Each structure stands twice: as structure tokens, then as C-alpha cells.
Amino acid sequence: MLMKILSFDPQMQEFSNRGSIKYENGTAKSGKYCVELILSKTYSLVLFLWIPLKCGESNHIGRARI
């Protein structure tokens, strides 16, 4: 699955941060998150999809747990 995420877009990159791995296209400053993987307290893998929320003129991005 991780190789499919990375091969989706040539600009897709993997960034790790305290307890999570995020996949985004572009650089850390101008990129947009696509997927986030977190290891929960029970040591199970939790998958989040980052989804743009178009509510009026807002450009907020939220995440949905899968």
C-alpha cells in the first residue's frame, strides 16, 4: 500500500514526525497532506485521509479516520 501512495504522484514524499508518518505532495511548506499513519496506544495502525473541506470561501483541510 505504501508503494502505491508514493507512486501515485512523482512529487509524493514521506515525512515522519512523533508517532506518525505523513505522505504529501510537494515540499513541507507548500505541500498538501494526503495520508497519515499513526500507531495507536494499543499498537494498531490507524489510517487518516486528509480531505479538503470546501465550505464557502474556506480552504480548510480536515482528516477522516478510516
N, C-alpha and C positions, 0 to 999 in steps of 0.2 A: 504494500500500500504506500509506503513512504517513497519508493522509487516512482510510483505513478504521480504523486504530488510534486516531486522535484522535476519530473519530465513534462509536466503539464505546460510550463512556460519556461523558456530559456533563462529568464531573469529570476526564477524562483530560487529562494535561498532559505537556509535553515539557520535559526538563531536559538540558542539555549539561554535560559535565564532561570534563576532559582526555582527548581522543581518543575519547569515547563519547557517545552520545545515549541517554537512558533515557526510557521512557514509563511513567507511573504514574498511578493514580487517587488523588485527594486531594492533600494538601499534602506537602511534602518530609519533614516529621516524622512524619506519620501515614499517609502513602500507602503503597501496595504496588506494587512494580515489576511490569510485565507483559512488556515487551520492552526489549532493549538492542541497539543497533547500534554496532559497533566497526570502525574502519578498520585492517586488519592491516598489518604491515610491508611486505607485497607489494602494498599498495593495493587489496586486495579487501575487500568489505563482509562482515562476519561478523554473523550474527543469533543472539541468545540469547533464549530464552523463560525467564522466571522462573516456577518451578513450586513451589507449597507442598509440603513433604515432611511427611507425617503419619506419623511413626514413634513409636508410643506416645503420650507426652504432649508431645513436642517440637513446636514450631511453627516449625522452621527452614524457610527458603526457599532453594532451590538454583536454579541456572540450567542449562539444557540448550542446547548449541550445535546449531543447525540448519544 
